[in-house]
Amino acid sequence: MDHRNLDKAMEIFACLITGETVGRENHRDLYEAYSSQAEVYDILDAVLKKSNLRLYEYHNTLYVTAGDENRVFGYTNDELKKAIGLRLNRELFLAYLIIYDVMTLFYETTSGEAALTYVKTDMVIESTTALLSGVMARLETIVQNDIEENSFRTLALLWDELPLMAENDDISTLKAARGSKTGFVKLVFNFLITQALFVESAGKYYITDRMRALVENYFDSCKGRLYEVIEQSRRGNMENTERKRQGDVKGPVQDRNSKTEEDEENAAY
């Protein structure tokens, strides 16, 4: 092993785990070593795998994210609740759902350009409402077990009980908070900004290249069960929309009658 290649690989690793990007625009020499020297590539790949980290490349820039159950570089549920500003597990799982929904709004597939260039709070509220409404309308055909059923009932009830805005809120000065749909979505957006995944301008939220790298690679390799549920819900909503145009059916209705115990924190993830 050439020690110079080891030094280069570890220097790249050090940059990535501290949140820096390595690419043609930043740390160009390190990126060129990664791109052109097989031993640097192999050493970095081995170190990342041992550290349970995933490397993504987007537009000649490297990004890294924690792998599943990574206790060193990732978040525990309690840490993530604190970082976002939440208290309950079901609130955290609702935040997961909103983040995933946002990802699908920007990238319906990985074969082309992003579906949207930006999102706003009202767009995500509408999309999340439609998503949960679609899931609840087709719950018996979508869920695979009682845990999933209880989880989605809990999320739908939590979302349904949140008002659009808290009392006495002014739409122009709304703050991130747990007490309303608008405030909840803003909590999620603020977290994405702190992770360098979102940038905000005049109430519009744009994804960064870091987010693009994660989303494009995520959809290719880690779609998972939640993706299946969202896709089934959206397909059903599209089918119902088409039937409604023909006057055949009414739109899906949110299930408002199912309740869970106050402290029950089931999750399907």
Steps between C-alpha positions, in 0.01 A plus 500: 500500500623846409482713815434808291181337373404406855550862607286625210222254576496590870506871418192452280334301778574774754348766274185301432420406861528865606243607242734634236455416134777362285473573130620700206394825671629416848809296594564437133829320561328248730221442252747440218690253718173317572403500132834402347678282754347158558676445831363826644153395388537152651634624833225761535235245406628256764513766773149622420359148506666428835352826632152413366496804274371531145676704235301676226630694201306775326631743238865416572459547875510242780252485788471259789210393720459259789393144429218319680531480880817710499531610864813708446425712194120467494217604732313294756125562510536709816781707348298557186191606694712755684663624179165555326318630809259213568400304812315184397601208282187535291596861427841379385346241270271767357812708433653198322190474284510870412871480408433199281205675340720803427756272338238352269376848405848588378573160351214286382757279323877503462495492122473873436498849643339589830121512484494835685759773537376611844229433757303722737333410828150501352609266220640247747194527727274426204719212384526344848124530551432329167757231575355407839145525368590260222664257741202501736254452214687186391636387835381140481665442163820695572614386846671168556443454874338647812808705586488682166125553535532648849794714392321662206181546701705678766675725245175582320327587827790716618510690170122534484481648850754773426337827390636667191626783722494554875259758640602863460776408255576745222577320172782746428679433831428132562768326699607138508305320772332169580149642539390539139554346157680810378722522808577127487607513136719800579669301778587234245620760249720669763662165580572439130661844481729422796608181320590700185225321309271802448547870438218752542426815304183708537298208634619261231714201592754363254699180534878516501740285302558300820130417511497417129788258548327325789157489338612370163710225654241425768223437252726270302613283792286549813139559400365277774151436628400864546565566132266212410224640722535852358497370143188288563326796659588734214402249235166458672453877523577537129255225412229662712568839343452346157177331611372821657540669165267238363260542792547146633625540858547748779845591630659311789387603850734527795437241772419718803361232729803283572691593817799363688608526862668833579839347570494229233791557267474235226702554185536309177853611422 
